[in-house]
């Protein structure tokens, strides 16, 4: 893509230097997305030093005395702040979710591969997100909207368990209404579906019901010119891959973000090993042609 799509910033920090030493970040803002998911905005205490972040990468977040976990970066503020979206399911994630404004935590990273934004010039893009999988896709969506004049058609399809389980719900309408700067720019489609709607919420829900893969188009005019970005539960991604292949999208143009039990984040401990790959180092973003066979092996 053109030089405008690069994500270079000033005063960058190399994550390979002191890879095991967390940097201190202070919570400046918190947003409750759902009952168990919170978005945390934090600033570095290092005098404005900014990390080099690419959409799709993750950080290791450390809470003193409890431990650390890998968390995808769900946005980067224009002021260099880091934004992470965390589901509270264990000791560390619960501790992160309980942090108050002004309290601090440790950050190692960023680590891993990223979405192939630099290769999307002139191509159409399908973004397919399930549940919390929208978090690592959100920075990519922001860039697609910013540079949509250089892209083909863009389809953003999001799924959640229920209306109350949607994250970033307030952004959907803004994504849909984003206006191209160039005359004749291609279209953008944003659609949201939920698996179920509780009885008490049926009157208010005006959206669609069904699995997120049901939102995919039935046919593509030029599948050779389409790139797909997918993140969500692994079972959802397996089904999505089959549907995208049937639409004619090539394996090398289908990208998935995989989740594994990461501990060191630099490919040393082996906790996230997936056959010959280490998800922390060789992923988390993989093209389908690299991992298709591995996804079919249950419990691998």
C-alpha positions, 0 to 999 in steps of 0.5 A: 500500500502507499507510504501513507499506510505505514505506522511509523512513530517517533521515539520508538522502543525496540521490544527485543531490548530487555524483552523480560522487563515490563515498562510501567503504564498508568491507567488513564481511562476505563470503559466497561464493554460488557459484564465481564469485558473492560477496555483499559487506556494507559500511558507510559511513565517514560516521558512520552516514549512510544512503542512501535505497534502494528495492528494485530500485535499483542502485549504481555500485561503484568500485575505485580504479585499476581502474574502476566497474560497476553492481551491484544492491542485494541487501539493506539491513541494519537498521544501514544497511549495503549488500549487493551480490551480484557475479559475477566476470566482469571486472576490476572485478567480480574486484577487488570479489570479491577485497576482504578484510574491512576494505578499502574501495571507492567507492559512487555511488547509489542510482540508477534506478527500483524495484519498485512495492511501494507499489501491491501492497496487496491484490494477488497477486504473482508473482516470477520470477527467473533466475540472478543476477536473484534479487539485485535481486528479493531486497529486494522478496521481503523486503518481500513476506514482511514485509507479506504480510498485506496481499497476496494469494497470493505465488508466488516462482519461482527458476531456476539453471543447476545446484544449485551455481549457486543464490544465497541458497539458504539463504534459500529454506526460510525464505521458504517457512516465513514465517508470516502474522500474520493469520488467513486470510492468503493463501498463499506458494509458493516453488519452485526449478528448475535447468536441469541436474544434474551426475551427481555431484549427482543423488543429493543434488538433490531439487528440480525440473529445467527452465526457470524459466517451467515453474514458473508456474501453469497458470491464475490465478483472478483474473489482473486482480489479479496483479502480476509482477516479473521479472529474469533473462537477457533471453531468459528474460524474453522467454519469461516475458512471453509466458507471463504474458500468456497467463495474462491478466496485464495488460502494465501489471502486469508489471515487468522489470529490464533490464540494459545497459552503464551508465557514468555512471548519470545519463543523460548518457553514452548507453551504456545508451540503449534507444530513447528510454529511458536504462536507468540513469535511466528504469529499470532497472525498467520496466513491460512496456507501456513496453518490450514492442516494444523487447524484440523487437528483437534486439541493441537 
